[in-house]
Amino acid sequence: MNNYETMFVFSVKKGEEGVKALEEKFTDLIAKNGTLEASVPFGGNDGVRTLAYPIDDETTGAYILMTYASAPEFPAELERIAKITEGVLRVLTIRK
């Protein structure tokens, strides 16, 4: 088991409910495949921040940082699922 951090940038087009649904989807996925340590908004205002440049014509996004422990092959699968999920603007995983 290795420790990882994954930063998600979610679309805010569907409002707070849409962000919460995406966060719940990925926390459940991590919990099934590892041990979720924390899922917290990154920055103030519930993680909603102005993006440095527009992504898919959006200028704001909700930043969520998740820390977890899992098998080495799981983060690649997590990023694959995130990249095909509607409402996820960006995702980045690092090994701690």
C-alpha positions in Angstrom: 0.0 0.0 0.0 1.3 3.4 -1.0 0.1 6.9 0.0 -1.3 9.2 -2.6 -2.9 12.6 -3.1 -5.3 13.3 -5.9 -6.4 16.8 -6.7 -9.7 17.1 -8.7 -11.0 20.2 -10.4 -14.8 19.8 -10.8 -17.1 21.8 -12.9 -19.5 24.2 -11.0 -22.1 24.4 -13.8 -24.5 22.1 -12.0 -24.0 23.9 -8.7 -23.1 22.6 -5.3 -25.2 19.5 -5.7 -23.2 18.5 -8.8 -19.9 19.0 -7.0 -21.0 17.0 -4.0 -22.2 14.1 -6.3 -18.9 14.0 -8.0 -17.0 14.1 -4.7 -19.1 11.3 -3.3 -18.6 9.2 -6.4 -14.8 9.4 -6.2 -14.7 9.0 -2.4 -16.7 5.8 -2.7 -14.4 4.5 -5.5 -11.3 5.2 -3.4 -12.9 3.6 -0.3 -13.6 0.4 -2.3 -10.1 0.2 -3.5 -8.0 1.5 -0.6 -8.2 3.5 2.6 -9.5 7.1 2.3 -7.8 9.4 4.8 -9.3 12.8 3.9 -11.4 14.6 1.3 -11.2 18.3 1.7 -11.9 21.4 -0.4 -8.7 23.1 -1.4 -8.7 26.8 -0.7 -11.5 28.9 0.7 -15.1 29.2 -0.3 -15.7 25.4 -0.4 -12.9 25.0 -2.9 -14.4 27.1 -5.6 -11.7 29.2 -7.2 -11.0 31.1 -10.4 -9.0 29.1 -12.9 -5.8 30.5 -14.3 -7.2 29.9 -17.8 -10.6 28.7 -19.2 -11.1 25.0 -19.4 -14.0 23.9 -21.6 -15.3 27.5 -21.5 -15.4 27.5 -17.7 -13.6 30.1 -15.6 -14.2 28.7 -12.1 -13.8 25.2 -10.7 -14.2 23.4 -7.4 -10.8 22.0 -6.1 -11.1 18.9 -4.0 -8.0 17.2 -2.5 -8.2 13.5 -1.5 -5.5 11.7 0.4 -5.6 7.9 0.5 -3.6 4.7 0.6 -4.0 2.0 -2.1 -2.3 -0.5 -4.2 0.2 0.9 -6.8 -2.1 0.1 -9.8 -5.2 1.9 -8.5 -4.2 5.6 -9.1 -4.0 5.0 -12.9 -7.4 3.5 -12.9 -8.8 6.4 -10.8 -7.4 8.9 -13.2 -8.8 6.9 -16.2 -12.3 7.0 -14.7 -12.0 10.7 -13.8 -11.0 11.6 -17.3 -14.1 10.0 -18.8 -16.5 11.4 -16.2 -18.5 14.4 -17.2 -18.0 17.3 -14.9 -14.3 16.6 -14.1 -12.2 19.3 -15.6 -8.7 18.2 -14.4 -7.2 15.5 -12.2 -3.6 15.0 -10.9 -2.3 12.3 -8.7 1.0 12.2 -6.8 2.6 9.6 -4.6 3.4 11.0 -1.1 
